[in-house]
Amino acid sequence: MRRDLLRRTLAHAIERIPYYRRLASEGRVAEHASLSEFPIVSKELFSRHFEEFLDLERFPDFVLTSGGTSESGPSITIRNVEEYLASFHYFSGVDPAEPPPLDQVDGFTLDIFFNSNGYGWRKPHGWPILSVTLEQDFHADMILRFVADGLQVAGRRLHPNRIQAQNGPLRTLTGYLEATGFNAADSAIVDILVYGGHVTAAWQARLERVWGAQLRTIYGLSEFGGCNAVECAGCGAYHYWSAWPEFLGLRDDDAVERGDARLILTSLVPFVRAQPRIRYDTGDVVTVVGRCEATGELGFRFRGRMASSLIGGSGARPATLVSEIDVLEAIDDLPEVGRRPHSSETQIWSNPSIPRPPYPLGFPRFKISAGPEGRAEGGLIAIETAFDPEAAPRKAQALEARVWETLLGRTKPELREAMLGKRRPSIRLLGPGRLGVRIKAAV
């Protein structure tokens, strides 16, 4: 079925999208070209030719932005409600215009979000999903009230049994919950779906302990909102079902079926019609883990942005020596590391009477820079600290050794030589406020 959708998408692009109509008229793309005959499109090119990638038959419903904290700048995405509804129908198999009868509903989903990427579609009309924003402490109290008491609907008291939440607000809510002594483990919540950033092992264990629920994650981009890669219960990797992924070499455009690769993504009609992206270079590095026995599809794991990954290795194919995820896993739970607090955390704890949780909430501040000619050798991992490393050299030395030990432990055996060589990547600790970057890493 997805191959049919891909063919429809490519035909739609040639027929309706000005950029691809121009390529076809210039003979650069054939009328019935296969996917590999289309050019790879960078975020910069897509932004520069913004209106050439649009097909607006009516006034659009949503405008979303993404990448405002990345080096390439923000990307603008136009979406319509029927695209989201098509994606909902595809994944659920039911008509979104027909919500289930209330006597067949055993609970509802709490959809916890923060409008960091703009106002987007949340749910079909009448479905048992309650969307609530988290910005202030009274929002947190309202959410916890729903968790504890549920909601009376048509004479029945329904309790939330699922949560779907952005990574940042969920961290904030969990910290608030523990700091105020709320017991969520005895609630009806059994399943939590997290999106909007990598969940480290430390935070996965914490979320499952505090909420007493099973955790699942999805990988996605705001540019492909609603068309996300789902974590597979069989192989544990991600699969795309409502978009078409290609996994290409880190230094070339050869297909990769196992190992590190660039993720190139194509949207599919009908899930995206107004602004299709054909062979869109996401700028992300993934590790392809092979074909899933349950689905037959290639599975992948997210590693971080290509621009902030150290690429090296001496084999036939280059590999990711150090990625954003590696550094994040090494420092996410260390109190000595400087933080970029989520906006919800900043606003809630502007009230000094609210106790703090016994662990850091904000996202670690760090930056990975490649060495000469973009190589891993001579690369730099700069980490902002919560203390002055020059005033506390022993503390700084211990922190650096701890981070380095964790990074080595995450390194594949065939890459350890590069990590231990004379031109190995170095770690630099910078005091509070000295990192000077806005990027939020992989979270």
C-alpha positions, 0 to 999 in steps of 0.5 A: 500500500505504501508503494502505491501512496509513494507513486501517488505522491510523486505524480502529485508533486510533478502535477501540482507543486511548482518546484517539481513542475519546473524541474520536469519542464527543464527535463531534470525530472521525468514525468513518471520518474522513480523516487531515486530520480528526484533530487535530495532537497536540503532544509535551506533549499526548501526554505529558500523556495518556500512558496514553490513547494506549496499547493494551496487550494484553499486557505490553510489551517495550521502554520508550524515552525521547527528548527529555530534553535538549529544552525540552519534556522527555522523551517515553516510547515503548512498543514491542513486538517484533512491531512491529520485526519487521513493519518489518524484513519490510517493508523487507527483503521476507523473513521475519525468522524465517528468517535466510539460510543461512550459506553464502550470507552474505558478511559481517556488520554491526557494530551499534554503539550506546550506550543513550542512549534506553533498551534497544531491539530490535536484530535478528532472531534468527540474522541476521548482525548483531553488536550491540556497545555502545561505552562504554569503551576495551576496547569500542573495542578489541573492535570493532576486533578484529572489524573486523581479524579477523572472526569464525569461524562454523560453520567459516567466517571472516566479516568485517564489511562494514557498520557501522550506528552512532549518530552519537556513538559512531561519532565516538568510535570514529573518533577512537580508531581514528585516535589509536591508528593502526588502519588501517580503510581496508584492512578489508572495511567498504564501507558505513556507515549513520549515525543519531541526528543530523546528519552535517556535511560535515566529518565525512562526508568524515572518516568516508569517508576513515578507513573507506574506505567509503560513508556513508549516513544516516537521519532518525528519531525515537525515538518512531518507532523502526524507522520511519525516513526513508531517504536516497534514492540518486536525489534525495539527500533523505529519504523516509518509507516506514513512517510517513506524513509531512505537511509543513505551513507554519511559521506555518499548517497549509497543505500544503507541497510545496516549501520549509521546513515543519513535519514532522507524522508519523503512525505506521502499523499494523502497525509501531506498534500499542501506542502509535500517534501520529496527526498527531504534531508532531515539533517539527522543521523540514525543507526539502521539495525537491519530488517525487523523479523515481525514487519520485514521493514528496516528499523532505525535508532536516532543518533542526533543531528549530522551537524553535531556528530563526530564522524570517523571510523577506519572501515569501508563505511564511516560511522558515528564516533560520538553523537548527541545521544551519546553525550546526552546519555552521559550527562543528562542526570548529572547535577554538575552540568548546566541546564537549559530549562524548559519554559514550563519549568521556568514559569512553574518554579518562578514561585519560590514556595514550590519545592524542587525535585531531587534531580535536574529537570532541564536539558543539558547544555553542550555542543559537539564540533567536528575537527578539521575537514569535518572529521571526528579526529580533533573534534570537541565536546563542549559542556557547560557546567553548573559550577566554575571549573577553573575554581574547582579543578578537581571537581572538573577533572572528576566530571570530565573523567566520568563523562569520558568513561561513559562515552567509551562504554557506548563506543563500538569495539571497532571504533575504540581505537579512534576514541583512544588515539592521539587525535581523539575528541576532547572534552572542554568544560565551560562555566555557567553561561559560557557555552553561548549556544541556543541549540537544544541538542537532541531534546 
